[in-house]
Amino acid sequence: MARWSVPLTDVVISDDDIEAVTDVYRSGWLSMGPETAAFEQEFAAYTGSRHAVAVSSCTAALHLVCTASGLGAGDEVIVPSLTFVATVNAVAYTGARPVFADVAGPERPWLSAEACELAIGPRTKAIVAMDYGGHAGDLEALRSLTDRHGLILIEDAAHAAGSRLHGRHLGTFGDAGAFSFFSNKNLGIGEGGMLVTDDDALAARARLLRSHGMTTLSWDRFRGHASTYDVVALGFNYRLDEPRAALARRRLGRLDDENRRRALVAAGYLEALADLPLAAPLTPREGLTPSHHLFTIVLEPGADRDAFRAHLARRGIETSVHYPPAHRFSIYSDGAPARLPETDGYASRSVTLPMFAHLQGRQLDEVASAVREALD
């Protein structure tokens, strides 16, 4: 594995984290037990949701939301292309057809409410918003749009653990939200996800489908709450294991502090790069406390992004691109990709710089210096 002087992301696992995980292994109960139940309760309280359903990944959470919401063949769902492909796949898993809509602009890389309204047709049943980089984007306008048209709003909050708009946690503006605990996320535990919702029926359906459509789980039977079970639906194996739930509980307790440190890194970047010919689109707006999951810059039109990234790599600085547009993947292009000029523009000019809570000042200076050299 390449050794970077400044990696794109980095995770610190403390001795206390390791002890919490080893305690679970000593307990002998390794899947869907007391740690998972406690994590669900704590995450629900943290986000202000009535229900939180722990699952094996954000993809699983999105799939459960789509399925429990009744999406299926013949339905259309408006989705962003500027997202990890799981956002789109979760819709396609149900048999519904993803319909791509453009982002708001090269400095506003989130799903455009105006573009979504133009994409609504007679078969449209839902819109999936993605909280890009932990930013709220057009979320309030999308909520208003779906309310007016009687549509479901699903929130892909994979980037948004700890993001709040006017005090309300992102992931709770939709009918349901899905969070990611993948290793590079703010609340990273390796793999894992969470579905949140205030809809009692949707939560119950998601819990049922999470584990093979079984009416009771092993933990229920162990505690004497049931002696047998029935299978009443064609469900999945989307369970979260106990060691990762224990790690997630530890990391949740320091998430706000780590996000505050990410905010300081973002502010340092903005100051260091302020005089350069580039845009930084994820600057917080009034009322928004973002997770700062990503820090992206947008190069000027015509800039050689590959050469720019290669220069930073030679300096030992890892970068990435979030994301290659999903509408241009072979599986979704149908031979004629959707026309999304703002998405294509952002995707061809954006660069993701290193961002993590314990990024040091000297590392930030290295990145800023390398960016300046590359632009020169």
HUWODA-V82147 format. One record per helix or strand of 2 or more residues. SS is the DSSP state (H for helix, E for strand). FROM is the first residue (numbers start at 1). LEN is the number of residues. If there is no record, write none. Layout:
BEGIN
SS/FROM/LEN + SS/FROM/LEN
END
This chain:
BEGIN
H/15/13 + H/34/14 + E/51/5 + H/58/11 + E/76/5 + H/86/8 + E/97/5 + E/103/3 + E/108/4 + H/113/7 + E/124/7 + H/132/3 + H/139/11 + E/152/5 + E/164/2 + E/168/2 + E/176/5 + E/193/5 + H/200/11 + H/218/5 + H/242/11 + H/255/18 + E/278/2 + E/288/2 + E/295/5 + H/305/10 + H/326/3 + H/330/4 + H/341/9 + E/350/4 + H/361/15
END
